[in-house]
Amino acid sequence: MTRQVRVGPVPVGGTAPVSVQTMTKTDTRDVDATVRQIDSVALAGCDIVRLAVVDEAAARAVAAIRKRTGLPLVADIHFDHRLALIALDGGVDGLRINPGNIGDRSRVQAVVDAARGRKVPIRIGVNAGSLDADLRVKYGGATADALVESAMRHVSLLESFDYQEIKISVKASDVNRTVDAYRRLSGCTDYPLHLGVTEAGTFLGGTIRSSVALGILLAEGIGDTIRVSLTDTPEREVRVGLEILRALGLREPGPSVISCPTCGRIQVDVVTLAARVEEALEGFYREAPDHPRPVVAVMGCMVNGPGEAREADVALAGGAGKFAVYVGGVLDVTVGESQAVEALMDRVRAWKGRGKADRPVST
């Protein structure tokens, strides 16, 4: 079991649940835009959010951002140790640094001392793209062994200042190297591990690479917090991260939506309809997280639709502008397309559990 640190109110490591992180993609100096994005990722289910602190103006913006959100904030620092000191004064809950690029030993110690005084943890973030030059030569590139040696070198530096509030990441851009590095790292330290695939790519490819790498590691019991890096919105990063955890049984199940893959028989836009249903369900369960969670089906034709719908707890089967709404496998009401999502959500809200479906008055 790993040690436990706290990023604000969120425990990381030990017996704590695996947390989900993302990084804002706004200019941190634009406080209003950054706060809007933080609010949005919080609604998506984010536990911890990281901010790029690129200069003094960004570092000083942290204090204003801190006043407007309760989500734990991590400052991402490179090259200038003074930015970490300003961000700490502004109220950040965590730091991400690469000790090798923020100056000499005295500057690292200044950051460590300031973090210790505020009980703020530091993540040593090693990436294949920013590996120590001597290790790149020693290992002939950014191998898993090189990433781990770099991380442990920096751990030793922080420990030399009698500091142990440490998290570690060793990220590569491909699955095999990432998995290998984290496996090796977990065997030589008990500090909590932040999992991720760096520069994972666009939504489809990045989701697949992150899901495979993080899924393997988490299934082996490796990893305490995750960030899915995508060339996409931070909200989608959070949703993918949550789905990885749910798929492994590490988070409460989200809304379960079954939808047909579509074929030439469909008479309705199932792709759009299923997305609308999923969005409505996510919004409802954010407001009512303890409500029972039915299996919901969205089917696009009246051939297989009714049969498949009967296997779900609440379902829509559509055709020719009309939708049959099923509850507990029994046809409940038929509505027009414009009423379909709300009619389904009425039945979800009334659902008490399998075998206990309460039907609203049909409309």
C-alpha positions as CSV (number, residue, x, y, z in Angstrom):
1,M,0.0,0.0,0.0
2,T,1.2,3.5,-0.8
3,R,1.5,6.4,1.6
4,Q,-1.2,9.0,1.7
5,V,-1.0,12.7,1.0
6,R,-3.7,15.3,0.8
7,V,-4.3,17.7,-2.1
8,G,-6.6,20.1,-0.3
9,P,-9.4,18.0,1.0
10,V,-8.8,15.1,-1.4
11,P,-6.7,12.2,-0.1
12,V,-4.4,10.5,-2.6
13,G,-2.8,7.1,-1.8
14,G,-3.3,4.6,0.9
15,T,-6.9,3.4,1.1
16,A,-8.3,6.5,-0.6
17,P,-10.3,6.1,-3.8
18,V,-8.4,6.7,-7.0
19,S,-9.0,10.4,-7.9
20,V,-9.5,11.9,-11.3
21,Q,-7.5,15.0,-12.4
22,T,-7.4,17.2,-15.5
23,M,-5.6,20.4,-16.5
24,T,-7.2,23.7,-17.6
25,K,-6.6,24.6,-21.2
26,T,-7.3,28.3,-20.7
27,D,-4.7,31.0,-20.2
28,T,-4.3,31.0,-16.4
29,R,-3.9,34.8,-16.5
30,D,-7.5,35.0,-17.7
31,V,-9.2,34.4,-14.4
32,D,-12.8,34.5,-15.6
33,A,-12.2,32.0,-18.4
34,T,-10.2,29.7,-16.1
35,V,-12.8,29.7,-13.3
36,R,-15.5,28.9,-15.9
37,Q,-13.5,25.9,-17.1
38,I,-12.8,24.8,-13.5
39,D,-16.6,25.0,-12.7
40,S,-17.3,22.9,-15.8
41,V,-14.8,20.2,-15.0
42,A,-16.1,20.1,-11.4
43,L,-19.6,19.4,-12.8
44,A,-18.1,16.6,-15.0
45,G,-16.8,14.9,-11.8
46,C,-13.2,16.2,-11.6
47,D,-11.5,15.8,-8.2
48,I,-8.3,17.9,-8.7
49,V,-7.4,20.4,-11.4
50,R,-4.0,21.6,-12.5
51,L,-3.1,25.1,-13.8
52,A,-0.2,26.0,-16.1
53,V,1.8,28.7,-14.3
54,V,3.9,30.1,-17.1
55,D,5.0,33.4,-15.7
56,E,4.6,35.8,-12.8
57,A,1.2,37.1,-14.0
58,A,-0.2,33.5,-14.1
59,A,1.3,32.8,-10.7
60,R,-0.4,35.9,-9.2
61,A,-3.7,35.0,-10.9
62,V,-3.8,31.8,-8.7
63,A,-4.9,33.8,-5.6
64,A,-7.9,35.2,-7.5
65,I,-8.8,31.8,-8.9
66,R,-8.5,30.2,-5.4
67,K,-11.1,32.6,-4.1
68,R,-13.7,31.5,-6.7
69,T,-13.5,27.8,-6.6
70,G,-13.4,25.0,-4.0
71,L,-11.8,22.5,-6.3
72,P,-8.3,21.5,-5.3
73,L,-5.7,23.4,-7.4
74,V,-2.3,22.2,-8.5
75,A,0.2,24.6,-9.9
76,D,2.3,23.3,-12.8
77,I,5.8,24.8,-12.5
78,H,8.8,24.8,-14.8
79,F,12.1,26.7,-14.9
80,D,11.4,29.4,-12.4
81,H,11.2,28.4,-8.7
82,R,9.8,31.8,-7.8
83,L,6.5,31.0,-9.6
84,A,6.0,28.1,-7.2
85,L,6.5,30.4,-4.2
86,I,4.0,32.9,-5.5
87,A,1.5,30.1,-6.3
88,L,1.9,28.7,-2.8
89,D,1.2,32.2,-1.4
90,G,-1.9,32.3,-3.6
91,G,-3.3,29.2,-2.0
92,V,-2.6,26.2,-4.3
93,D,-3.2,22.8,-2.8
94,G,-0.4,21.0,-4.7
95,L,2.7,21.6,-6.9
96,R,3.9,19.7,-9.9
97,I,7.6,20.3,-10.6
98,N,10.6,18.7,-12.3
99,P,13.3,19.5,-9.8
100,G,15.9,19.2,-12.5
101,N,14.7,22.3,-14.4
102,I,14.0,24.8,-11.6
103,G,17.5,25.6,-10.6
104,D,20.2,24.6,-8.2
105,R,19.7,22.9,-4.8
106,S,19.0,26.0,-2.9
107,R,16.1,26.9,-5.1
108,V,14.6,23.5,-4.8
109,Q,15.0,23.7,-1.0
110,A,13.2,27.1,-1.0
111,V,10.2,25.5,-2.8
112,V,10.2,22.5,-0.5
113,D,10.4,24.6,2.7
114,A,7.5,26.8,1.5
115,A,5.4,23.7,0.6
116,R,6.1,22.1,3.9
117,G,5.0,25.2,5.8
118,R,1.7,25.1,4.0
119,K,1.3,21.2,4.1
120,V,1.2,21.1,0.3
121,P,2.4,18.0,-1.5
122,I,4.7,18.1,-4.5
123,R,4.4,15.8,-7.5
124,I,7.7,14.9,-9.2
125,G,6.6,14.7,-12.8
126,V,9.0,13.0,-15.1
127,N,8.1,12.8,-18.8
128,A,9.9,11.1,-21.7
129,G,10.2,14.5,-23.4
130,S,11.9,16.2,-20.5
131,L,14.3,13.4,-19.3
132,D,17.6,14.3,-17.7
133,A,20.2,14.5,-20.5
134,D,22.7,12.2,-18.8
135,L,20.1,9.5,-18.3
136,R,19.1,9.7,-22.0
137,V,22.7,9.1,-22.9
138,K,23.1,6.3,-20.2
139,Y,20.1,4.3,-21.4
140,G,20.2,5.3,-25.1
141,G,16.9,7.1,-24.9
142,A,13.8,7.7,-22.7
143,T,13.4,4.0,-21.6
144,A,11.3,2.9,-18.7
145,D,14.5,2.4,-16.6
146,A,15.6,6.0,-17.4
147,L,12.3,7.4,-16.4
148,V,12.3,5.5,-13.1
149,E,15.9,6.5,-12.3
150,S,15.1,10.1,-13.0
151,A,12.1,10.0,-10.7
152,M,14.0,8.4,-7.8
153,R,16.9,10.8,-8.2
154,H,14.5,13.7,-7.6
155,V,12.8,11.8,-4.8
156,S,16.2,11.5,-3.1
157,L,16.7,15.3,-3.5
158,L,13.4,16.1,-1.9
159,E,14.0,13.6,0.9
160,S,17.4,15.2,1.6
161,F,15.4,18.2,2.9
162,D,13.4,15.9,5.2
163,Y,10.3,16.2,3.0
164,Q,8.1,13.2,2.2
165,E,4.8,14.8,1.0
166,I,5.6,13.4,-2.5
167,K,3.7,12.0,-5.4
168,I,5.4,10.7,-8.5
169,S,4.6,10.3,-12.2
170,V,6.7,8.7,-15.0
171,K,4.8,9.3,-18.2
172,A,5.6,8.2,-21.8
173,S,3.5,8.6,-24.9
174,D,3.1,4.9,-25.6
175,V,1.4,2.2,-23.7
176,N,4.1,-0.4,-23.2
177,R,6.8,2.1,-22.0
178,T,4.3,3.7,-19.6
179,V,3.1,0.4,-18.1
180,D,6.7,-0.8,-17.8
181,A,7.9,2.4,-16.1
182,Y,5.1,2.4,-13.5
183,R,5.5,-1.3,-12.8
184,R,9.2,-0.7,-12.1
185,L,8.5,2.4,-10.1
186,S,5.8,0.8,-7.9
187,G,8.4,-1.9,-7.0
188,C,10.9,0.6,-5.6
189,T,8.8,3.2,-3.7
190,D,5.7,3.5,-1.6
191,Y,4.9,7.1,-2.5
192,P,1.5,7.6,-4.2
193,L,1.6,7.4,-8.0
194,H,-0.1,9.7,-10.5
195,L,-0.9,7.7,-13.6
196,G,-1.0,9.1,-17.1
197,V,0.1,8.7,-20.7
198,T,1.7,11.9,-21.8
199,E,0.7,13.4,-25.2
200,A,-1.8,10.6,-25.6
201,G,-3.3,12.2,-28.7
202,T,-6.7,13.1,-30.1
203,F,-10.0,11.9,-28.5
204,L,-10.2,8.4,-30.1
205,G,-6.5,7.4,-30.1
206,G,-5.8,9.1,-26.8
207,T,-8.8,7.5,-25.1
208,I,-7.7,4.0,-26.3
209,R,-4.1,4.5,-25.3
210,S,-5.0,5.9,-21.9
211,S,-7.6,3.3,-21.3
212,V,-5.3,0.4,-22.1
213,A,-2.3,1.7,-20.1
214,L,-4.2,2.9,-17.1
215,G,-6.6,-0.1,-17.1
216,I,-3.7,-2.5,-17.0
217,L,-2.0,-0.7,-14.1
218,L,-5.1,-0.1,-12.1
219,A,-6.2,-3.7,-12.5
220,E,-2.8,-4.6,-11.0
221,G,-3.4,-2.3,-8.0
222,I,-0.9,0.3,-9.3
223,G,-2.0,4.0,-9.2
224,D,-3.6,6.4,-6.8
225,T,-4.7,9.3,-9.0
226,I,-5.1,9.6,-12.8
227,R,-5.1,12.1,-15.6
228,V,-6.2,11.2,-19.1
229,S,-4.3,13.6,-21.4
230,L,-6.3,14.3,-24.6
231,T,-6.1,16.9,-27.4
232,D,-9.6,17.7,-26.5
233,T,-11.6,19.4,-23.8
234,P,-10.8,18.9,-20.1
235,E,-14.4,17.8,-19.5
236,R,-13.9,14.9,-21.9
237,E,-10.6,14.0,-20.1
238,V,-12.6,13.8,-16.9
239,R,-15.3,11.7,-18.4
240,V,-12.9,9.2,-19.9
241,G,-11.0,9.0,-16.6
242,L,-14.2,8.3,-14.7
243,E,-15.3,5.6,-17.2
244,I,-11.9,3.8,-16.8
245,L,-12.5,3.7,-13.0
246,R,-16.1,2.6,-13.4
247,A,-15.1,-0.2,-15.8
248,L,-12.7,-1.5,-13.2
249,G,-15.2,-1.2,-10.4
250,L,-13.2,1.6,-8.7
251,R,-16.0,4.1,-8.9
252,E,-19.8,3.9,-8.4
253,P,-21.4,3.0,-11.8
254,G,-22.5,5.9,-13.9
255,P,-25.7,5.9,-15.9
256,S,-25.7,2.7,-18.0
257,V,-27.0,3.4,-21.5
258,I,-27.4,0.6,-24.0
259,S,-27.9,1.8,-27.6
260,C,-28.2,0.0,-30.9
261,P,-25.3,0.3,-33.3
262,T,-27.8,1.4,-36.0
263,C,-28.4,-0.1,-39.5
264,G,-30.4,0.6,-42.6
265,R,-33.6,0.0,-40.7
266,I,-33.3,3.0,-38.4
267,Q,-35.9,5.7,-38.7
268,V,-34.6,8.1,-36.0
269,D,-31.2,9.7,-35.3
270,V,-30.1,7.2,-32.6
271,V,-26.6,8.7,-32.3
272,T,-27.9,12.1,-31.3
273,L,-30.7,10.7,-29.2
274,A,-28.4,8.4,-27.2
275,A,-26.1,11.3,-26.6
276,R,-29.0,13.5,-25.3
277,V,-30.2,10.7,-23.0
278,E,-26.7,10.2,-21.6
279,E,-26.2,13.9,-21.0
280,A,-29.6,14.1,-19.3
281,L,-28.8,11.1,-17.1
282,E,-25.4,12.5,-16.1
283,G,-27.0,15.8,-15.2
284,F,-29.7,14.1,-13.1
285,Y,-27.2,11.9,-11.2
286,R,-25.0,14.9,-10.4
287,E,-28.0,16.3,-8.6
288,A,-29.3,13.0,-7.2
289,P,-26.2,10.7,-6.8
290,D,-28.0,8.3,-4.5
291,H,-31.0,7.6,-6.8
292,P,-31.2,4.0,-8.1
293,R,-29.5,3.6,-11.4
294,P,-31.5,1.7,-14.0
295,V,-30.2,0.2,-17.2
296,V,-31.4,2.5,-19.9
297,A,-31.8,1.4,-23.6
298,V,-32.2,3.6,-26.7
299,M,-33.2,1.6,-29.8
300,G,-33.7,3.0,-33.3
301,C,-36.3,0.8,-35.0
302,M,-39.4,-1.1,-34.2
303,V,-38.0,-4.5,-35.5
304,N,-35.5,-5.4,-32.7
305,G,-36.2,-2.3,-30.6
306,P,-39.1,-3.6,-28.6
307,G,-37.4,-6.9,-27.8
308,E,-34.2,-5.3,-26.7
309,A,-36.1,-2.6,-24.8
310,R,-37.8,-5.3,-22.7
311,E,-34.4,-6.4,-21.4
312,A,-33.6,-2.9,-20.0
313,D,-35.2,-1.2,-16.9
314,V,-36.2,1.9,-18.8
315,A,-36.1,2.1,-22.6
316,L,-37.0,4.0,-25.8
317,A,-37.7,2.3,-29.0
318,G,-38.3,4.7,-31.9
319,G,-39.7,4.6,-35.4
320,A,-41.4,6.9,-37.8
321,G,-41.4,9.9,-35.4
322,K,-42.9,7.9,-32.6
323,F,-41.2,6.4,-29.5
324,A,-42.4,3.6,-27.3
325,V,-41.3,4.0,-23.7
326,Y,-40.8,0.8,-21.7
327,V,-40.5,0.4,-17.9
328,G,-39.5,-3.0,-16.6
329,G,-39.9,-4.5,-20.0
330,V,-43.5,-3.4,-20.3
331,L,-44.8,-0.8,-22.8
332,D,-45.8,2.2,-20.8
333,V,-46.5,5.0,-23.2
334,T,-46.0,6.2,-26.8
335,V,-44.8,9.7,-27.4
336,G,-43.6,12.0,-30.2
337,E,-40.0,12.5,-30.9
338,S,-39.9,15.9,-29.1
339,Q,-41.2,14.4,-25.9
340,A,-39.1,11.2,-26.0
341,V,-36.1,12.2,-23.7
342,E,-38.2,13.9,-21.1
343,A,-40.7,11.0,-21.0
344,L,-37.8,8.6,-20.5
345,M,-36.3,10.8,-17.7
346,D,-39.7,11.0,-16.0
347,R,-39.5,7.2,-15.7
348,V,-35.9,7.2,-14.5
349,R,-36.8,9.7,-11.8
350,A,-39.7,7.5,-10.7
351,W,-37.7,4.3,-10.8
352,K,-37.1,2.7,-7.4
353,G,-35.1,-0.4,-8.3
354,R,-35.4,-3.5,-10.3
355,G,-38.9,-5.0,-9.7
356,K,-40.0,-1.8,-8.0
357,A,-40.7,0.5,-10.9
358,D,-43.2,3.3,-10.2
359,R,-44.7,4.7,-13.3
360,P,-45.6,8.3,-13.6
361,V,-48.9,9.3,-15.1
362,S,-48.5,8.6,-18.8
363,T,-48.3,11.7,-21.0
